[in-house]
Amino acid sequence: MFMCRFSLLLLDLEEHYFEQHTAYNLTGRGPEANSGSLKICSKSIIFEPDDAVKPILKVLSSYYLSPILHVSGFIKKNFPQIYLIKEENVVAPYKYERVKKKVTFQLEVPGKTEDVVQMLLQLHRASCLDKQGDQTAMVAAILQSRLARTCFDKNSFQHVTENPHMECVAEMVSPLVTNAGHVCITDCNLYFQPMNSYPDLVVQIGLHSVRRIYKRRHGLRPLGLEVFCTENDLCSDIYLMFYSTKERDELYYYIATFLENHIAECTAESYMLQWQRGHISNYQYLLHLNNLADRSVNDLSQYPVFPWVISDYSSTQMGQFAEPFPYHIKISCPRFMYGSHYSSPGYVLFYLVRVAPEHMLCLQNGRFDQADRMFNSVGETWKNCLEGGTDFKELIPEFYGSDSSFLKNLLGLNLGRRQGGGRVENVELPSWASDPDDFLEKMRLALESQYVSEHLHEWIDLIFGYKQRGSEAVAAHNVYICQCVCLCFCSIEDPDQKIAMLTQILEFGQTPRQLFVTHHPQRITPRFHNLSATPSLSSSELSPSSPSMESFEDLTEESKKMAWSNMNKLALQSRHKIHKEAVTGVTVTLSGDSIFSTSQDSTLKMFSKENGLQRSMSFSNMALSSCLMLPDDKIVVCSSWDNNVYFYSIAYGRRQDTLMGHDDAVSHICWRDDKLYTASWDSTVKIWKCVADDISSNKRTQFDLLAEFEHEAGVNTLDLSPAGTLLATGTKEGTLTLWDIANPLPLNQLTCHSGKIHQVAFSPDSRHVLSVGEDSCLVVTDVQTGMLLATVHAEQECFCWDGNTVLSGGMSGDLSVWDLLSSKVIHKIPAHSGAVTCMWMNEQCSTIITGGVDKQIILWKPEY
């Protein structure tokens, strides 16, 4: 049976394969023994004999010594050097014949001989041009001319009813090689038809099977598009490079219409939120970041990069973890600190030579590396990175995968002998690994360990984040030769400089696209306590001091989880229309017997589900903006647009006190630990001493001003962290500010909305803040770093959330249940006839009350 030994990897880098012809090599023997396939390529002629024992012949176009002779259907040519490849069908370094030799080919179809000769002459002229840029331009012109003379063969459609959407030319990308052809996309399928019909006549991908698509930067140009039909695999189904960004983008957005929520799902911030909360593993998160940063297994200059996580490869037991980049503190010159990069094609194939030997031969002109420079030992490689002056390669995802074949010489390759005389065979593993599979399993466990989880963000800052470039990179000793950095290829006008740049990329690799410009937040990890480490403690000392309290807290947490898991099953309990204008706030006594609400109609109402309206109070003729209940269930505090805060005594049925502390409307209030926090449109937030017992005792209260936080615009909302140590404020101009209560200076200040912020709220663990604004966006912000983690477009005005799920009230009057990790609406519940303006939830999350511009108050309960 005929076996194709030809591969695009036999071509030189950046070379094109145009066409093939059945032919005979008549050099010294009869045609019966020398039949094969003649490949016409942009820089060479390749002859693949049908007999797999005979070597493949390759001759470079620039080596033509005499004119090509075309005599009676024969092609004759003198060559000074011929490459002999895969002799005896063995993958090995290329052999050479360096003697002047005349080679004669005869095509099976003689009528094509003249066309082939003319093609060869054209390519020879291109190879003889003085400047490499001119050579490349002439070959590109030949390629485009051939593509223009053909079009996609629609007989390749899977169904006769398919409707073409667009057709264009592109190149299919695989490691070290590209293959030109025609792209056609229909209402059902994406097709690629290679110009040379290699390796298949057509590649077909069903659009409904596509799971992920990524725009790619290929050769420093925004021309790539990679399509995946799986969720988590490293390898894509097709990688295309277009000749124009416009065509690439048109195809991208057309395919994206077949993917539900594709744009929202594929952001670094959404994946960060999933990772930070433990919904995806460290391995999955790193894969996603690599994908978003243009790293692809189809592009060896941008291969996915993974960290070293173990530093001990000599002990019998694994135990010591590696610090992020401890071996990168090596300065080689003032302009850049490293004359290479931590990831390059050579480094990738250093690890993969045992499973991708032909790629190594392609990259290194038909040679393997010297035996002592091969990937011989994991421990030696780590030591060289740690101590060597020029080696600082990072790892590749295969070290954390399940296929250990790259560590074994299963192909029986002759990779040479080391100076000690030993042959290069399998990779030497550390003593703590019993075999390659055990090594990978332990590497995976280490990657997902608590220590790595707590420190991985530091490595991400260097590779994908704010320490990748600029002054932070210099301070972190993380500066590389400029060709490694994401330069604008289009700004280079000289063709020779462009070729030189692409050549350097193949040698040095490229820095990933920067994904984060501020500190990456740390992962939220549970704390595991090793009880055996404290043998002096008795069992009673290790027991909780109050078992009943712990049981109660556990029960409360379980009830909250149960409530949030059933938030999409909210059942309406009752409706109450007791106000004349929009409802602005709701608060409830601890017993739940009495409900209080404020409104723009300037009134505070007291009612119950069973008895309806019980009281109505008015403090001025201006709107009340919010309300809260002091913990003794005796005082309701209301904020007003008349610049005041009012204290209403439930027991006495009258205004107990008034705080006059602002120069404009008081928009929102919070109370914690005998302190009242007031936000105002006068651009301040103030903290007042406000002892609940003093106010309840019917005394005139002295409201001492404890602190004042200045803003550049009116403050519309505020929230305290559960521990009461942090404050979040939102302004009319869309600025979210995070404050340390003990310090009047802002920790982080972000313009995360383009208009007024309606509400802000901390997550239960205080790590994140959710804000909603009039720009129709829900935004999640990391408290530690100030980084925007997720943005969801939705016309919402108020909400409650548990850190993962959001119950929000929208402008349409509906309630929406959101899964922030996927940025999807899980459920919508009809509620009000106008915008929902406020929402209250009890501590157990078992009762929800909403108010709206329709003047109604609605009571809800999740159904279990």
Secondary structure, 3 states (H helix, E strand, C coil): CCCCCCCHHHCCCCCCEEEEEEEEECCCCCHHHCEEEEEEECCEEEEEECCCCCCEEEEEHHHCCCCCEEECCEEEEEECCEEEECHHHCCCCCEEECCCEEEEEEECCHHHHHHHHHHHHHHHHHHCCCCHHHHHHHHHHHHHHHHHCCCCCHHHCCCCCCCEEEEEEEEEEECCEEEEEEEEEECCEEEEEECCCCCCCCEEEEHHHCCEEEEEEECCEEEEEEEECCCCCCCCCEEEEECCHHHHHHHHHHHHCCCCCHHHHCCHHHHHHHHHCCCCCHHHHHHHHHHHCCCCCCCHHHCCCECCCECCCCCCCCCCECCCCCCCCCCCCCCCCECCCCCCHHHHHHHHCCCCHHHHHHHCCCCCCCHHHCCCEHHHHHHHHHHCCCCCCCECHHHHCCCCHHHCCCCCCCCCECCCCCECCCCECCCCCCCHHHHHHHHHHHHCCHHHHHHHHHHHHHHCCCCCCHHHHHHCCCCECHHHCCCCHHHCCCHHHHHHHHHHHHHHCCCCCCCCCCCCCCCCCCCCCCHHHCCCCCHHHHCCCCHHHHHHHHHHHHHHHHHHHCHHHEEEEEEEECCCCCEEEEEECCCCCCEEEEECCCEEEEEECCCEEEEEEECCCCCEEEEEECCCCCEEEEEECCCEEEEEECCCCEEEEEEECCCCCEEEEEEECCEEEEEECCCEEEEEECCHHHHHCCCCCCCCEEEEEECCCCEEEEEECCCCCEEEEEECCCEEEEEECCEEEEEEEEECCCCCEEEEEECCCCCEEEEEECCCEEEEEECCCCCEEEEEECCEEEEEECCCEEEEEECCCCEEEEECCCCEEEEEECCCCCCEEEEEECCCCCCEEEEECCCEEEEEEECC
